[in-house]
Amino acid sequence: MNRLLVTGGRRLNGTVRINGAKNSALKLMAAALLADGESVIENVPAIVDCRTMADVIEHLGATVRWDDHTLIVDTTGAGGIETPYHLVSRMRASIVVLGPLLARHGHARVAMPGGCNIGSRQIDLHLKGFERMGVAFSYEHGYLEARAPNGLEGAVIWLDFPSVGATENVLMAAVTARGTTVIENAAREPEIQDLAALLVSMGAKIQGAGTTTIEVEGTPGPFEPVRHHVVPDRIEAGTFAIAACITRGDVLLEGARAEHLEMALDKLVDAGAQIDARDDGIRVAMPERPKSVDFVTLPYPGFPTDLQPQMMALLSTARGTSIATENVFESRFMFVDELNRMGADIRTEGHHAVIRGVERLSAAPVRALDIRAGVSMVFAALSGDGVIEVA
C-alpha cells in the first residue's frame, strides 16, 4: 500500500513555483484537435491526467511530443472519432473531446467516463446543450454515440448549473456551428477564459468568456494551429497558501495570480494571514494561530470546492468555531472522520460542517479518500505533533 509519513511541527518557508492549471491544459489539448497542424502548448503540468489526455488524442490520430513542460500536438490527418474505455475510465475530463470531435467530424463515439467519488457529476448538461445544436445521441455497450447529421446549428443554451465541463464542451463545438450560439449561465472560471483565448487565436469568434453569457459566432474554419501558455493553477496556488497558513509559515507562490483567488485569499486574511499580491506571485504568511472563519463553497468566483478540505484542516486548529457549507459536491465531507481521528472536533449535518478549533492535532494513521481529502490529511499532519501516516 502507498503511504506518506509526515513529521509535523515545522513551518513552511521559502518559494514554490506554481504549475500550469491542469483543468485548463486538458481542455487546451482537446481543443488542439480543431486545427490541422502542429500546436504548441506551454506550461503543461507533467502529471498523469495530462499524459492520459495525450494518450486519448493520440488514439484519435494525433501525435504528441513532450519537451519538459511544453507539449507539441500535431493533428495532421487526425481522423479518429472513438475514445476507448480503458483511457476514458482513467480520467473524467476526457469527455471534453466530444465537442471538438463533433465540430471537426460531426460524429463521435465516446466511452462513458469514470472519476473521483465526490458526488454526482453527470454529463446531462453537456448532452442537453449538444441536442439544442442538432446532435442526436444513442447509447450501447458503454459507449455514447453522437451524430450531427445536418451539421451543428447555433442555438441559445441555458445551463441549469454553471458547469465548467459543459461550458467548455459546448464552446468548442459551437466554434464551427452555423449561426450564433449563446451559452447562458456559463461557467466563469479563469480556465474558461484561457480556453476561449486559445480558440480565438485559432480563428474562432467568441465574446463574453469570463461572464455568465458567452456568444460564439460559428465559422467553418479552417482553424490555425497556435502556440499558447497555460494559466497558473489557482487550486495549486490556494493549496500552498493554506499550507503556509496551517504551519504558521511564510511562502512566496511564484507565478500565482491573486485575481484568480480573490475569495479564498479574502478568507485567509479574515483568518489572520498576511497576503501580498506581487508582480511575480503572491506572498502568504500566517504569524499567529488562525482565527475562526465561516465560508461557503460556490461556483467561481465563489470559494472553490477544491479548497474546502484544505481550509477545513486549517480551521480545525483555529481559535473559535467555524462553519463550512458545501454547495457543489454532496459527498465532500467524507474525510471529516479522518481529521477527527487526529483530534479535530468537526461535526457535519447535511451540507454544513461545524469546526471547533483545537490547539493542536495529534499523530494517528489516516486515509486519503480522494485527492483533496488527501491533501487535507497531509496539512493536518504538518500542523500536528509526531509522525503521521497517510495511506
C-alpha distance (Angstrom), angle and dihedral (degrees) to the residues before:
residue distance angle dihedral
M1 . . .
N2 3.82 . .
R3 3.76 114.3 .
L4 3.80 143.0 164.4
L5 3.78 125.0 -136.4
V6 3.81 108.9 -152.8
T7 3.80 124.5 -170.1
G8 3.78 110.5 -153.2
G9 3.75 135.1 -156.8
R10 3.81 99.5 66.8
R11 3.79 128.3 116.1
L12 3.79 119.6 -125.5
N13 3.80 110.8 -129.7
G14 3.79 132.7 166.0
T15 3.81 138.7 42.3
V16 3.79 131.1 -43.8
R17 3.81 124.7 -172.3
I18 3.81 113.0 -132.1
N19 3.80 114.5 -133.6
G20 3.77 127.5 -135.3
A21 3.80 115.0 -79.6
K22 3.79 112.0 -88.8
N23 3.81 91.0 -156.4
S24 3.78 89.3 57.2
A25 3.80 99.4 39.3
L26 3.81 93.3 54.5
K27 3.81 92.5 54.9
L28 3.81 93.0 43.4
M29 3.79 88.8 54.2
A30 3.81 90.1 52.1
A31 3.82 91.0 46.6
A32 3.81 89.9 55.9
L33 3.83 85.8 73.8
L34 3.81 88.6 72.9
A35 3.81 94.6 69.6
D36 3.78 129.5 58.7
G37 3.79 111.0 -130.3
E38 3.79 139.4 31.5
S39 3.81 119.8 -30.4
V40 3.79 121.1 -174.6
I41 3.81 119.1 -148.3
E42 3.80 115.0 -170.2
N43 3.81 130.7 -161.7
V44 3.81 94.0 30.3
P45 3.82 112.6 163.5
A46 3.82 111.7 -119.6
I47 3.80 95.2 -129.3
V48 3.79 135.0 131.8
D49 3.82 95.4 -101.0
C50 3.80 92.6 55.8
R51 3.79 91.1 47.7
T52 3.80 89.3 49.8
M53 3.81 90.8 52.0
A54 3.80 88.5 49.7
D55 3.81 88.0 54.5
V56 3.82 90.0 49.6
I57 3.79 95.2 53.1
E58 3.80 91.5 42.5
H59 3.81 87.8 55.1
L60 3.82 86.1 55.6
G61 3.80 90.2 57.8
A62 3.80 103.7 -91.5
T63 3.78 124.3 122.1
V64 3.79 120.2 -131.3
R65 3.80 128.1 -161.6
W66 3.79 126.8 -174.7
D67 3.80 122.7 -146.7
D68 3.79 104.9 178.3
H69 3.83 102.8 -68.5
T70 3.80 94.4 -13.8
L71 3.78 120.8 96.1
I72 3.80 122.5 -157.2
V73 3.81 111.8 -160.2
D74 3.81 117.6 -170.6
T75 3.80 110.8 -169.5
T76 3.81 96.7 175.5
G77 3.78 105.3 142.3
A78 3.83 94.5 -1.0
G79 3.80 99.4 157.5
G80 3.81 103.1 153.3
I81 3.79 119.6 123.7
E82 3.83 103.2 179.4
T83 3.80 129.5 81.3
P84 3.82 113.9 -163.8
Y85 3.79 125.1 -129.9
H86 3.81 94.6 -121.3
L87 3.82 88.1 65.8
V88 3.81 102.0 33.5
S89 3.81 91.9 48.0
R90 3.80 89.0 62.5
M91 3.80 93.7 59.9
R92 3.80 133.6 19.5
A93 3.80 93.9 -152.9
S94 3.80 91.0 71.0
I95 3.83 87.4 81.5
V96 3.83 86.7 79.8
V97 3.81 90.6 77.4
L98 3.82 84.6 76.4
G99 3.82 92.3 78.6
P100 3.83 97.0 49.2
L101 3.82 92.1 43.6
L102 3.80 92.1 52.4
A103 3.80 90.4 46.0
R104 3.80 92.7 49.8
H105 3.82 103.2 34.1
G106 3.81 107.5 11.3
H107 3.81 87.2 -129.0
A108 3.80 135.4 76.0
R109 3.80 137.8 168.5
V110 3.78 111.6 -161.3
A111 3.81 130.2 176.4
M112 3.79 113.3 -126.7
P113 3.82 111.6 -100.0
G114 3.79 133.9 -115.1
G115 3.82 124.8 -155.7
C116 3.81 147.3 152.0
N117 3.78 118.4 -31.4
I118 3.81 98.3 -118.7
G119 3.78 100.4 118.1
S120 3.76 142.5 -64.1
R121 3.80 112.5 -28.0
Q122 3.80 102.8 165.7
I123 3.79 123.5 172.0
D124 3.81 95.5 -133.2
L125 3.81 91.8 116.5
H126 3.81 90.4 55.2
L127 3.81 92.1 51.1
K128 3.81 95.4 45.3
G129 3.79 90.1 52.3
F130 3.80 92.5 50.0
E131 3.81 91.7 47.0
R132 3.80 89.0 57.2
M133 3.81 86.3 56.2
G134 3.81 93.2 54.5
V135 3.81 101.3 -93.1
A136 3.80 119.4 145.3
F137 3.81 119.8 -154.2
S138 3.77 135.2 -156.7
Y139 3.79 128.5 177.4
E140 3.77 129.9 -154.0
H141 3.80 139.2 143.8
G142 3.82 91.3 8.1
Y143 3.80 94.7 -56.5
L144 3.78 128.9 113.5
E145 3.80 112.0 -144.9
A146 3.80 117.2 -160.0
R147 3.78 125.8 -170.5
A148 3.79 133.1 176.7
P149 3.84 99.3 -166.8
N150 3.80 93.3 179.4
G151 3.80 96.6 34.8
L152 3.79 127.1 -101.0
E153 3.81 117.2 -52.1
G154 3.78 125.8 -154.5
A155 3.81 113.1 -112.1
V156 3.79 144.2 166.0
I157 3.81 106.4 -102.7
W158 3.80 122.4 -167.7
L159 3.78 114.9 -162.9
D160 3.81 113.6 -149.3
F161 3.81 87.0 -148.6
P162 3.82 127.2 20.5
S163 3.80 92.1 -107.9
V164 3.79 113.6 -176.4
G165 3.80 93.9 -152.5
A166 3.79 94.5 47.2
T167 3.80 91.8 47.4
E168 3.82 91.2 50.7
N169 3.80 95.4 44.6
V170 3.81 94.7 48.6
L171 3.82 90.8 43.0
M172 3.81 92.4 55.5
A173 3.80 92.3 47.7
A174 3.80 93.5 45.4
V175 3.80 94.9 60.6
T176 3.84 90.4 78.6
A177 3.83 99.2 32.8
R178 3.79 119.7 117.6
G179 3.79 110.1 -103.8
T180 3.79 127.3 -6.6
T181 3.79 128.2 -32.3
V182 3.79 120.3 -159.0
I183 3.82 119.2 -165.1
E184 3.81 110.5 -159.8
N185 3.83 122.7 -164.2
A186 3.80 86.4 19.2
A187 3.79 121.3 175.8
R188 3.81 112.6 -98.1
E189 3.81 102.4 -157.5
P190 3.82 120.9 140.2
E191 3.82 86.5 -115.8
I192 3.83 89.1 63.0
Q193 3.80 89.5 52.6
D194 3.81 90.3 48.2
L195 3.81 91.9 52.3
A196 3.80 91.7 47.4
A197 3.82 90.5 50.7
L198 3.81 90.7 54.3
L199 3.82 92.1 47.0
V200 3.82 91.7 50.0
S201 3.80 89.5 50.6
M202 3.80 87.3 54.2
G203 3.79 91.1 53.8
A204 3.80 104.6 -89.4
K205 3.81 121.7 139.4
I206 3.81 109.9 -131.4
Q207 3.79 132.8 158.6
G208 3.79 131.2 -179.3
A209 3.81 101.7 28.4
G210 3.80 106.4 160.9
T211 3.81 92.6 33.9
T212 3.80 131.1 84.1
T213 3.82 91.7 -102.1
I214 3.80 121.1 57.9
E215 3.81 120.0 -176.5
V216 3.79 121.1 -161.7
E217 3.79 124.0 -171.8
G218 3.79 105.5 -155.6
T219 3.76 120.3 -128.3
P220 3.82 129.1 -174.4
G221 3.80 90.7 -135.5
P222 2.91 140.1 175.4
F223 3.77 92.5 -138.0
E224 3.79 120.0 -146.9
P225 3.83 125.3 -129.5
V226 3.80 111.9 -114.9
R227 3.81 145.9 -167.5
H228 3.81 112.4 -120.7
H229 3.84 136.5 174.1
V230 3.82 116.0 -141.0
V231 3.82 116.5 -125.8
P232 3.84 117.0 -113.0
D233 3.79 117.0 -89.2
R234 3.80 107.6 -100.3
I235 3.83 92.8 -167.7
E236 3.80 91.6 53.4
A237 3.81 89.1 47.3
G238 3.81 91.9 48.9
T239 3.79 90.5 47.1
F240 3.81 93.1 54.4
A241 3.82 89.9 44.2
I242 3.80 90.2 57.0
A243 3.82 90.1 44.7
A244 3.80 89.2 56.6
C245 3.80 90.1 50.1
I246 3.81 97.9 46.6
T247 3.82 91.3 52.6
R248 3.85 93.1 42.5
G249 3.79 87.5 -118.4
D250 3.80 139.3 143.8
V251 3.82 117.6 -123.1
L252 3.81 136.1 169.3
L253 3.82 111.8 -143.8
E254 3.78 98.2 -151.3
G255 3.81 113.6 -147.5
A256 3.81 95.7 7.4
R257 3.81 119.0 136.9
A258 3.80 116.9 -136.3
E259 3.81 92.1 -158.6
H260 3.82 88.9 65.8
L261 3.84 92.3 55.2
E262 3.79 105.5 38.5
M263 3.82 98.2 132.1
A264 3.81 94.9 43.6
L265 3.81 92.4 47.1
D266 3.81 90.8 47.8
K267 3.81 89.7 55.1
L268 3.79 91.5 49.2
V269 3.80 89.9 51.2
D270 3.82 88.5 51.0
A271 3.82 87.3 52.9
G272 3.81 90.4 54.5
A273 3.80 103.7 -91.7
Q274 3.79 123.3 144.8
I275 3.82 110.4 -132.7
D276 3.79 124.8 -168.9
A277 3.82 115.1 -177.1
R278 3.81 107.6 -155.9
D279 3.78 137.8 175.4
D280 3.80 90.7 -105.5
G281 3.81 96.2 44.6
I282 3.80 141.6 -69.8
R283 3.81 127.0 -49.5
V284 3.81 114.2 -150.7
A285 3.80 125.5 -171.9
M286 3.81 132.9 168.3
P287 3.83 109.6 -168.9
E288 3.82 97.3 178.2
R289 3.79 141.8 27.6
P290 3.82 108.2 -63.2
K291 3.79 122.9 -106.5
S292 3.80 124.3 -126.2
V293 3.82 116.8 -89.5
D294 3.81 133.3 -177.7
F295 3.79 117.6 -138.6
V296 3.81 139.8 175.0
T297 3.80 125.1 -154.4
L298 3.79 115.1 -131.1
P299 3.80 138.3 157.4
Y300 3.81 114.2 -77.4
P301 3.00 128.8 -35.4
G302 3.81 84.5 33.0
F303 3.79 125.1 82.8
P304 3.83 107.0 -59.6
T305 3.79 117.6 -112.5
D306 3.81 87.4 -144.4
L307 3.82 88.7 66.7
Q308 3.79 96.0 45.9
P309 3.85 98.6 93.9
Q310 3.81 91.6 46.0
M311 3.81 91.3 49.4
M312 3.80 91.4 49.2
A313 3.80 90.1 52.7
L314 3.81 88.8 53.3
L315 3.81 93.4 47.7
S316 3.81 92.1 48.2
T317 3.83 86.6 77.0
A318 3.83 96.6 37.8
R319 3.79 127.0 115.2
G320 3.80 109.0 -100.2
T321 3.80 133.9 0.1
S322 3.80 125.6 -47.9
I323 3.80 130.8 -168.4
A324 3.80 121.4 -147.3
T325 3.80 120.8 -166.8
E326 3.81 119.6 -164.0
N327 3.81 112.7 -155.8
V328 3.81 101.6 162.6
F329 3.83 111.3 51.5
E330 3.79 119.2 28.1
S331 3.82 96.3 -153.8
R332 3.79 100.8 48.2
F333 3.81 95.9 108.0
M334 3.82 93.1 67.7
F335 3.82 90.8 105.3
V336 3.83 94.6 59.4
D337 3.82 94.6 90.9
E338 3.80 88.7 56.8
L339 3.81 92.0 52.9
N340 3.79 89.6 48.2
R341 3.83 89.0 54.6
M342 3.80 85.8 63.8
G343 3.80 92.4 53.7
A344 3.81 101.1 -89.0
D345 3.81 117.1 143.6
I346 3.80 105.8 -139.2
R347 3.80 127.4 148.1
T348 3.78 123.3 -172.5
E349 3.78 131.7 -158.6
G350 3.78 118.7 176.2
H351 3.80 108.0 -47.6
H352 3.82 94.4 -18.3
A353 3.81 128.8 89.4
V354 3.80 125.6 -167.6
I355 3.82 111.1 -152.1
R356 3.80 117.3 -165.0
G357 3.77 106.8 -167.2
V358 3.80 120.7 -126.3
E359 3.79 127.8 -161.7
R360 3.81 96.1 -115.0
L361 3.79 139.9 -9.0
S362 3.80 121.1 -125.6
A363 3.79 136.2 -137.7
A364 3.81 117.4 -82.5
P365 3.81 134.2 142.2
V366 3.82 110.0 -100.1
R367 3.81 138.7 176.9
A368 3.81 130.1 -124.5
L369 3.81 103.6 -134.3
D370 3.81 95.0 -175.8
I371 3.79 137.6 -8.8
R372 3.82 99.0 -82.7
A373 3.80 92.7 38.8
G374 3.80 88.1 52.4
V375 3.79 90.3 54.0
S376 3.80 90.3 50.9
M377 3.82 89.3 53.2
V378 3.80 91.0 52.4
F379 3.82 90.1 48.5
A380 3.78 91.6 49.9
A381 3.80 88.4 49.9
L382 3.82 91.5 50.5
S383 3.80 90.2 55.0
G384 3.81 94.9 43.4
D385 3.78 134.5 76.9
G386 3.76 127.6 -100.2
V387 3.80 128.6 7.6
I388 3.80 115.3 -42.6
E389 3.81 124.3 -161.8
V390 3.83 116.6 -141.9
A391 3.81 112.3 -168.8
